[in-house]
Amino acid sequence: MALNPYLVDWKRAIDVIGGRPVVFTNGCFDVFHSGHVHLLRTCKTLTDLTGSVVVGLNSDRSVRRLKGKGRPLVGLEDRRMVLRACRYVDMIIPFDEETPEELIRLIQPDVLVKDASYEGKFIAGKDFVESIGGKVVLVEPVAGISTTKIVRRVMLGKGIKVKLDDRPRTKETEEEKTKRLANATEARRKRSKACQKKAQSKKNPRQSKKSPKTPSRKSGERSA
């Protein structure tokens, strides 16, 4: 299994949270806008005086898998810096997976917050949060604004036609879920195998090279 590149952040988060109530939300937060502020402010209103708002932040690689080539427009560290400056956020934890399911299981939030456009759609961590007695809160989005729409307006303003899809993911069928998990497992296996191969090559930098084979002489061919 591939190592989690943000394992240190995850362990630090557990130490800092220390059993306090947690309101969790997640996203790419690429090109920070008023819709993001509205979501995070709502998260803060759902905490008590001892609670924390924890944001799961997609890594650059995770964003590319979700949004496609050309995204994110803003790198992980810059996006994290912007979120740190938001007074409604107590902690930002990056994750490299396509969804924050593993992170949610580790954090075990009391409340999971998502945009209301996900109603009836697949929400990572929803079943788990509800199984431990937590609740899922859907927040009405700010009408007419999203990172995708901002990007579209900028590109169209430059005369560039773009086709961007900002629709939330639909609910997975069992077949789709099985296929997704199988693909993720296979990807982790390949990354692990590549890491092991790389480590092995470092241990044995000088491997004997096979002497090139002398081409066999064809029958009837005279020697010079």
C-alpha positions in Angstrom: 0.0 0.0 0.0 1.3 3.4 -1.0 2.4 5.7 1.9 0.2 8.7 2.7 2.3 11.8 1.8 0.3 13.8 4.4 0.5 11.3 7.2 2.4 13.8 9.5 -0.4 16.3 9.0 -3.0 13.7 9.8 -1.3 12.6 13.0 -0.7 16.2 14.1 -4.4 16.9 13.6 -5.4 14.0 15.9 -3.1 15.4 18.6 -4.5 18.9 18.3 -8.1 17.9 18.1 -7.8 15.8 21.2 -11.4 14.6 21.4 -13.0 18.0 20.9 -16.1 18.4 18.8 -15.4 18.7 15.1 -17.3 20.2 12.2 -15.7 18.9 8.9 -16.0 20.0 5.4 -13.8 19.4 2.3 -13.1 20.7 -1.1 -10.5 22.0 -3.6 -10.9 25.7 -2.7 -9.3 26.6 -6.0 -9.8 30.4 -6.6 -11.3 31.3 -3.2 -14.6 33.1 -3.5 -17.6 34.3 -1.5 -19.3 30.9 -1.9 -16.4 29.3 0.0 -16.7 32.0 2.7 -20.4 31.3 3.1 -19.8 27.6 3.5 -17.0 28.0 6.1 -18.9 30.7 8.1 -21.9 28.2 8.3 -19.5 25.6 9.5 -18.3 27.9 12.3 -21.9 28.6 13.4 -22.3 24.8 13.9 -19.5 24.6 16.4 -19.7 25.4 20.1 -17.1 27.3 22.1 -14.8 24.2 22.3 -15.4 22.9 18.8 -13.2 23.2 15.7 -13.8 23.6 12.0 -11.5 21.2 10.1 -11.1 21.5 6.4 -10.0 18.6 4.3 -8.1 20.1 1.3 -7.6 18.2 -1.9 -3.9 17.9 -2.9 -2.9 19.1 -6.4 -2.8 15.5 -7.6 -6.3 14.9 -6.2 -7.7 18.0 -7.8 -6.3 17.0 -11.2 -8.0 13.6 -10.9 -11.3 15.2 -10.1 -11.2 18.3 -12.3 -8.9 17.3 -15.2 -5.8 18.8 -16.8 -5.1 22.4 -16.0 -6.4 22.3 -12.5 -5.8 23.4 -9.8 -5.1 26.9 -10.9 -3.7 27.6 -7.5 -1.2 25.2 -5.8 -1.8 23.4 -2.6 0.4 25.5 -0.4 -1.1 28.8 -1.7 -4.6 27.4 -1.2 -3.7 26.3 2.3 -2.3 29.8 3.1 -5.6 31.4 2.0 -7.6 29.1 4.2 -5.4 29.8 7.1 -6.2 33.4 6.8 -9.9 32.7 7.1 -11.1 33.3 10.7 -13.8 30.5 10.4 -11.2 27.8 9.9 -9.3 26.1 12.7 -7.4 23.5 10.9 -6.5 22.5 7.3 -5.6 18.9 6.5 -4.5 17.9 2.9 -5.4 14.6 1.4 -4.2 12.9 -1.7 -7.0 10.5 -2.4 -10.0 11.2 -4.7 -12.3 11.5 -1.7 -11.7 12.3 2.0 -13.3 9.0 3.2 -10.1 7.8 5.0 -9.5 11.2 6.6 -13.1 11.4 7.8 -12.8 7.9 9.4 -9.7 9.1 11.2 -11.1 12.5 12.3 -14.6 11.1 13.2 -16.4 14.4 12.9 -19.6 15.2 14.8 -20.9 17.2 11.8 -20.1 16.8 8.1 -20.9 19.8 6.0 -21.4 19.9 2.2 -22.9 22.1 -0.4 -26.7 21.5 -0.8 -26.2 20.8 -4.5 -25.0 17.4 -3.3 -28.5 16.5 -2.0 -29.4 13.0 -3.3 -25.9 12.6 -4.6 -22.8 10.7 -3.5 -21.2 12.3 -0.4 -17.9 10.7 0.8 -18.0 9.9 4.5 -21.8 10.4 4.9 -22.6 6.8 5.8 -19.7 6.6 8.3 -20.5 9.9 10.1 -24.1 8.9 10.5 -23.1 5.4 11.7 -21.1 7.0 14.6 -24.0 9.2 15.7 -22.9 12.3 13.7 -25.0 14.3 11.3 -24.7 15.7 7.7 -25.6 19.3 7.1 -26.2 20.6 3.6 -25.6 24.3 3.1 -27.4 26.3 0.4 -24.8 27.6 -2.0 -24.3 31.3 -3.1 -26.3 31.5 -6.3 -24.3 32.0 -9.5 -20.8 31.5 -8.2 -18.3 28.7 -8.4 -14.7 28.3 -9.3 -15.6 26.6 -12.5 -17.9 29.5 -13.5 -15.2 32.0 -12.7 -12.7 30.2 -14.8 -15.3 29.9 -17.6 -16.0 33.7 -17.5 -12.2 34.5 -17.6 -11.6 32.2 -20.5 -14.6 33.4 -22.5 -13.4 37.0 -21.8 -10.2 36.1 -23.7 -12.1 34.6 -26.5 -11.3 31.0 -25.5 -14.2 28.5 -25.7 -14.2 26.1 -22.8 -16.4 23.2 -21.7 -16.2 22.8 -18.0 -18.4 20.5 -15.9 -19.1 21.7 -12.3 -21.9 19.2 -11.6 -21.5 17.2 -8.4 -20.9 13.5 -8.6 -24.0 11.3 -8.9 -24.6 8.5 -6.4 -22.5 5.5 -7.2 -24.0 2.2 -8.1 -22.5 -0.9 -6.3 -20.8 -1.9 -9.6 -19.2 1.6 -10.0 -18.1 1.6 -6.4 -16.5 -1.9 -6.8 -14.8 -0.8 -10.0 -13.5 2.4 -8.4 -12.1 0.6 -5.3 -10.5 -2.1 -7.5 -8.8 0.6 -9.6 -7.6 2.4 -6.5 -6.2 -0.8 -5.1 -4.4 -1.6 -8.3 -3.0 1.9 -8.5 -1.7 1.6 -5.0 -0.2 -1.8 -5.8 1.6 -0.4 -8.8 3.0 2.6 -6.8 4.1 0.3 -4.0 5.9 -2.0 -6.5 7.6 0.9 -8.2 8.8 2.2 -4.8 10.1 -1.2 -3.9 11.9 -1.5 -7.2 13.4 2.0 -6.8 14.6 1.1 -3.2 16.1 -2.1 -4.4 18.0 -0.4 -7.2 19.5 2.0 -4.6 20.7 -0.9 -2.5 22.3 -2.6 -5.6 23.5 0.3 -7.8 26.0 -1.9 -9.7 24.3 -4.8 -11.2 26.2 -7.0 -13.5 25.4 -6.3 -17.1 25.0 -9.2 -19.4 27.5 -9.4 -22.3 25.9 -8.8 -25.6 25.3 -12.0 -27.5 27.5 -12.6 -30.6 25.2 -12.9 -33.5 25.3 -16.5 -34.8 26.8 -17.1 -38.2 24.3 -18.2 -40.8 24.9 -21.6 -42.4 26.9 -21.4 -45.6 28.4 -18.0 -44.6 32.2 -17.9 -45.2 34.5 -16.4 -42.7 36.5 -13.3 -43.8 
